[in-house]
């Protein structure tokens, strides 16, 4: 299918451009992640006093730390090496997504095309792969876990090799990012259901995961427990869970009239859903698409006002693409309501599939795949809501970033793509219109795929590159 190959090449080609061109010092808490690499290269894990990323599991930092230790290269250079390796993860993720589509709808190019458009068509995909973080690993491992877990063609049986591979993937997930535990919770719930339904192999897989994960990854969380008093330590103080931790607008805010005109902080930054939408399709936190500098030559992510969380007052001495980028991203956000609607339809489709598996143990391979994907999505959403409520940042909403839930991208894309199959069966013409409309949205959004922070920079960053 030519369109499928073209989109695959474009997505991974754009990811490669960012890998070799984006400055790795421009990212969420970049200096802390680079400091983690520096400490890990010395042969130990960092302490809280050394980096705010101390709580992060080490897997995402191993490649740059090894490069640093072997070559002695600067942190800037090893950061670029890390991004190139993460580009390879992008290729693995997209191939695994296509493999998942093949298992659910064999030889169906349209399902693969829509899944790839929905997963790789948004800015969050490229921004996340251009940061030294755990989420690129998490998203890749999540879709691989789904593919391996789909099992045999009959009732979804799991052989010994698949069970062992699942255990290894689960271990890698919890060594990539703490939020990966949420993915495992969804997988484990589905696995327990299959055990109750007496599907061969799932009990063995569940036991292997229960043994392998603590043995291979438990040491890191026990270390946090001994040093921080909790295995799920964070660099923010945790509050007792209460919905009152967040203001009312956090739950019901709709963008304060700026979501489709000027999406970006500090506008509506205390509102959960508008920030996630704007950050998914744009750059609400200004680390990828906004390139601004002072007349003095210093790089800044956006025209920072003199007081925190207030709007900029005039151009002052800032030069860059801030205002035109805001207007453009407002258009993208409006168009992105279409793929959002398709994604929501996919979630409904997944919930129905899980209900079907609950009722019938001999559900089809397609239904089983959708049910497992939905279980992993649902557990992650519930866990993330607990996180943002338990670690509130009412002043700036710092814990609300689309990258934090990027691991859902391939799973939701799979569900949504499969859900469109029902539309294709009922009305081929409506399906063609939907597909063309999604292609138009992705084409309009494609300028968000490439970082504006590409080297050599024409402005000066603070020195922390070692």
VENGI-V592136 format. One line per field, one symbol per residue. phi: phi as a letter, one per 40 degrees, with the letter a starting at -180 (. if undefined). psi: psi as a letter, one per 20 degrees, with the letter a starting at -180 (. if undefined). A space follows every 10 residues. Layout:
phi->???
psi->???
//
This chain:
phi->.dcccccdcc ccccccdccc bccccbadfd cccccddccc cchacccdcc accdccccdc bccccccccc bgcccccccc cccccccccc cccccccccc ccccbdfbcc cccccccccb cbddcccccc bcaccdcccc cccccccccc gcccbgcbcc cccccccccc ccccccadcc dccccccccc cccccdcfcd gccccccccc ccccccbcdc ccccdccbga cbcbcbccbc cadccbcdcd cbcbhfgbcb bacidccfcc bccccccccc baadbgbabb bbaccchccb caccccbcgb ccbgcfbbbi bdcccdcccc cccccccccc ccccccccdc cccccccccb ccdcdccccc ccdccccccc cccccccccc bcbccbgccc bcdcbcdcdc cccccccccc ccccccadcc cccccccccc dccccdcccb ccbbccccab cdcacg
psi->oggggggggg ghghhgghhi hpoiinrplg hhhhhggggh hijrqqrhih qijhipqigi igghgggghg hjrrhgghgh hhhghhhhhg ggghghghhg hhhgnpknhg ggghghghgj iqhhghggij qnrihhgggg hghghgghih ariejkqprg gggghggggh ghgijhqhih hhghggghgg ghghghjlpp hhgggggggh ggghhhihhg hhggghhijq ilqrjqppqp pphihqrhhh hiqjikjihj gmoqqjpkij pfghggghhg icmhjljgip oqqrhiippq hrnprhqqkr qqnrhckqpa kgghhggghg gghghihghg ggghhhgggh ghgghghhho ikqrhggggh ggghghgghg gghhggghhh mqmhhikhin phhhkhiigh ghggggghhi hhhhhhnhgh gggggggggg ghghihiihp qimqqpqkrp qqokj.
//
